[in-house]
Amino acid sequence: MVKSAEPGQVPAAWRVWWLAARPKTLPAAAAPVLAGLGLAWAHGAWQPLVAAVTLLTALLLQIGVNLANDAQDYQRGADDPAARLGPPRVTALGWRTPRQVLRAAALVFALALLLGLYLVYYGGWPILAIGLSAIVAAWAYSGGPYPIAYHGLGEVFVLLYFGLFAVAGTYYLQTGHWHPAAWVLGLALGCINTAILVVNNYRDLETDRRAGKRTLAVRLGPAGSRAEYALCVLGPYGLAGLAVAAGLWPRGALAVVLTLPWAWRAWQALRRARGRALNPVLAQTGRLALLYALAFALGVGLWR
């Protein structure tokens, strides 16, 4: 039974769905696509329509994950509005039923699939494999018989689909081939995007433990989670230096170093914050992913 909201407390319909889509998470979807496009541009390839469809598809997949997670977490008893530390969840607050939210998620995934058909037509079976597996994994993130997020595998999902596959797939669609530089770039962006999940799970460590949600944060504990976050947000800068030194990335990629102060501030903020005070760190980490991607794309585009 969905908990009912008090009269007058339910936001306007557009606001409810806006909250359910979690727009602050969208930089995580946009960043790897923009980085992949920047690398392709540096290598002399630019397909604007393909780029636009790739970006829109990535954003839809992120929204679909958010909607499905909203309903599925509630159904599994992992979202108690009274104990919740994160932003509001529309299902748990009774603003929408699980069925409504899951239907919305299915609609968003269907739109992503329709757009993906154009990318499959353009890129062939490798894009089909990535796209279909992404939709299946997104639905299984909090649902199905073995939910990914409940068994400490959320970080693997993010690293693959919001890092490695997102960057390398974007590059492949632009150039028609795979390149080691794109996989390394995918690892870098995947690490920063993974850090977003680390903040979320670190904040919810105790409530997840009580709900039986065995996230990696629950398994590692507070100190281990802080170390994981530091590796995820600071490691990509060392990776950039190695990639440029090895000749994999153009020298302009060193522009990512300009975003290092944001990474350092986010790390320091995570060390100091607890509970709801970690919510701004989520937003900081999302912005960091976008800044890193833009710095890379502009750097390699202007200085090859």
Number of C-alpha atoms within 10 A of each C-alpha: 7 14 14 14 14 10 6 6 9 16 12 10 11 9 11 17 17 13 18 27 24 17 13 13 20 20 23 27 26 22 31 36 30 26 30 31 31 28 30 25 20 21 16 11 16 18 13 11 9 17 20 11 16 25 20 19 24 26 22 23 26 26 25 28 24 26 29 26 25 26 27 25 22 21 17 13 13 21 24 16 18 8 9 17 19 17 12 16 26 26 29 26 21 17 24 23 19 23 12 14 24 21 15 19 26 18 14 21 24 16 16 24 20 13 16 22 15 14 22 19 11 14 21 14 12 12 21 17 11 16 25 13 13 21 21 11 17 24 25 19 24 26 20 10 7 11 19 22 23 20 17 17 15 20 20 16 18 23 22 19 26 28 32 23 25 33 31 29 28 31 30 21 26 25 19 14 11 14 14 12 20 28 20 21 29 26 25 29 33 31 28 33 30 28 28 27 21 24 24 18 23 27 26 24 24 17 18 20 15 11 15 15 25 19 24 23 27 23 15 16 14 17 12 15 22 20 13 19 26 20 15 24 27 17 15 24 20 11 15 23 17 13 20 16 12 10 11 17 24 21 18 19 28 19 19 21 18 14 19 18 11 18 26 14 14 21 23 13 16 23 16 9 14 14 15 14 15 22 18 15 21 23 16 19 30 24 22 26 30 24 20 28 28 20 22 30 25 20 21 24 20 12 13 14
